[in-house]
């Protein structure tokens, strides 16, 4: 019985997709270490010591838990409102994780799951505000509001042609910047112009925006038939399934090109010039497979698995370049 409860919970929050928020959180956090190390606080390190250049563990834990709760809660809201609006039509949808339509769970289960996860996120946000300042509270509230209204209200964001960009903007760029800000709050050298760290962080976050938006583009390309029936006006509905597929491919390779460009100008380590192109070959291979398979409700589970794998490899490429540089720098500096 307990096993079924856990399985239902993991299905409602679509736990496999949490790699997205975890990626943005980790990349923003790792980039903060690179920045703090470069401003003269001491050697690169993964944990804050005397140099003060490493990860502030307490802040990282609070941020991670709050982030995970918001992401899971948002997915549960999406599940709930998709059911109410009939977007997840059992005549079309073939996803086994849609337990409200295939598993017989009542919609109230999704509602209360979302509610309590958002409540937990609020508690996490309050804890974080004591660690970094009250500025985190309105930002967290905005993120939760966007998560709720992504699929709620009279004109949900997910029903528009810009849903991918909103998801990428908040889960990719926004979460990256918040994670960066949580770590650097109160730790930036007073001699450094305040615009400089944030300009670097915004540039570093843009590839995450593209990578996250690509996941939603694949999702919407597969959901075209169901979205039409539900009255959604997504990019794939307005311009066709092929356009949605092309959008996903373009977004992924913008993420890779962004990584290469950032490595070239040394906002990211120079090793990224070699790492990103090599890992892009995997994306090409997966997109070829997805093209052969086609984009539809019946192939959605396999295509979502593929795009999440592409996203995972891209995230490893980005994070790997930072980690390699951090460890290499640590080895060069005497303690």
Secondary structure in CASP SS format (residue, H / E / C, confidence):
PFRMAT SS
TARGET T0000
AUTHOR 0000-0000-0000
METHOD secondary structure of the structure
MODEL  1
X C 1.00
X H 1.00
X H 1.00
X H 1.00
X H 1.00
X H 1.00
X H 1.00
X H 1.00
X H 1.00
X H 1.00
X H 1.00
X H 1.00
X C 1.00
X C 1.00
X H 1.00
X H 1.00
X H 1.00
X H 1.00
X H 1.00
X H 1.00
X H 1.00
X H 1.00
X H 1.00
X H 1.00
X H 1.00
X H 1.00
X H 1.00
X H 1.00
X H 1.00
X H 1.00
X H 1.00
X H 1.00
X H 1.00
X H 1.00
X H 1.00
X H 1.00
X H 1.00
X H 1.00
X H 1.00
X H 1.00
X H 1.00
X C 1.00
X C 1.00
X C 1.00
X C 1.00
X C 1.00
X C 1.00
X C 1.00
X C 1.00
X C 1.00
X C 1.00
X C 1.00
X C 1.00
X C 1.00
X C 1.00
X C 1.00
X H 1.00
X H 1.00
X H 1.00
X H 1.00
X H 1.00
X H 1.00
X H 1.00
X H 1.00
X H 1.00
X H 1.00
X H 1.00
X H 1.00
X H 1.00
X H 1.00
X H 1.00
X H 1.00
X H 1.00
X H 1.00
X H 1.00
X H 1.00
X H 1.00
X H 1.00
X H 1.00
X H 1.00
X H 1.00
X H 1.00
X H 1.00
X H 1.00
X H 1.00
X C 1.00
X C 1.00
X C 1.00
X C 1.00
X C 1.00
X C 1.00
X C 1.00
X C 1.00
X C 1.00
X C 1.00
X C 1.00
X C 1.00
X C 1.00
X H 1.00
X H 1.00
X H 1.00
X H 1.00
X C 1.00
X C 1.00
X C 1.00
X C 1.00
X H 1.00
X H 1.00
X H 1.00
X H 1.00
X H 1.00
X H 1.00
X H 1.00
X H 1.00
X H 1.00
X H 1.00
X H 1.00
X H 1.00
X H 1.00
X H 1.00
X H 1.00
X H 1.00
X H 1.00
X H 1.00
X H 1.00
X H 1.00
X H 1.00
X H 1.00
X H 1.00
X H 1.00
X H 1.00
X H 1.00
X C 1.00
X C 1.00
X H 1.00
X H 1.00
X H 1.00
X H 1.00
X H 1.00
X H 1.00
X H 1.00
X H 1.00
X H 1.00
X H 1.00
X H 1.00
X H 1.00
X H 1.00
X H 1.00
X H 1.00
X C 1.00
X C 1.00
X C 1.00
X C 1.00
X C 1.00
X C 1.00
X C 1.00
X H 1.00
X H 1.00
X H 1.00
X C 1.00
X C 1.00
X C 1.00
X H 1.00
X H 1.00
X H 1.00
X H 1.00
X H 1.00
X H 1.00
X H 1.00
X H 1.00
X H 1.00
X H 1.00
X H 1.00
X H 1.00
X H 1.00
X H 1.00
X H 1.00
X H 1.00
X H 1.00
X H 1.00
X H 1.00
X H 1.00
X H 1.00
X H 1.00
X C 1.00
X C 1.00
X C 1.00
X C 1.00
X C 1.00
X C 1.00
X C 1.00
X C 1.00
X C 1.00
X H 1.00
X H 1.00
X H 1.00
X H 1.00
X H 1.00
X H 1.00
X H 1.00
X H 1.00
X H 1.00
X H 1.00
X H 1.00
X H 1.00
X H 1.00
X H 1.00
X H 1.00
X H 1.00
X H 1.00
X H 1.00
X H 1.00
X H 1.00
X H 1.00
X H 1.00
X H 1.00
X H 1.00
X H 1.00
X H 1.00
X H 1.00
X H 1.00
X H 1.00
X C 1.00
X H 1.00
X H 1.00
X H 1.00
X H 1.00
X H 1.00
X H 1.00
X C 1.00
X C 1.00
X C 1.00
X C 1.00
X C 1.00
X H 1.00
X H 1.00
X H 1.00
X H 1.00
X H 1.00
X C 1.00
X H 1.00
X H 1.00
X H 1.00
X H 1.00
X H 1.00
X H 1.00
X H 1.00
X H 1.00
X H 1.00
X H 1.00
X H 1.00
X H 1.00
X H 1.00
X H 1.00
X H 1.00
X H 1.00
X H 1.00
X H 1.00
X H 1.00
X H 1.00
X H 1.00
X H 1.00
X H 1.00
X H 1.00
X C 1.00
X C 1.00
X C 1.00
X C 1.00
X C 1.00
X C 1.00
X C 1.00
X H 1.00
X H 1.00
X H 1.00
X H 1.00
X H 1.00
X H 1.00
X H 1.00
X H 1.00
X H 1.00
X H 1.00
X H 1.00
X H 1.00
X H 1.00
X H 1.00
X H 1.00
X H 1.00
X H 1.00
X H 1.00
X H 1.00
X H 1.00
X H 1.00
X H 1.00
X C 1.00
X C 1.00
X C 1.00
X C 1.00
X C 1.00
X C 1.00
X H 1.00
X H 1.00
X H 1.00
X H 1.00
X H 1.00
X H 1.00
X H 1.00
X H 1.00
X H 1.00
X H 1.00
X H 1.00
X H 1.00
X H 1.00
X H 1.00
X H 1.00
X H 1.00
X H 1.00
X H 1.00
X H 1.00
X H 1.00
X H 1.00
X H 1.00
X H 1.00
X H 1.00
X H 1.00
X H 1.00
X H 1.00
X H 1.00
X H 1.00
X H 1.00
X H 1.00
X H 1.00
X H 1.00
X C 1.00
X C 1.00
X C 1.00
END
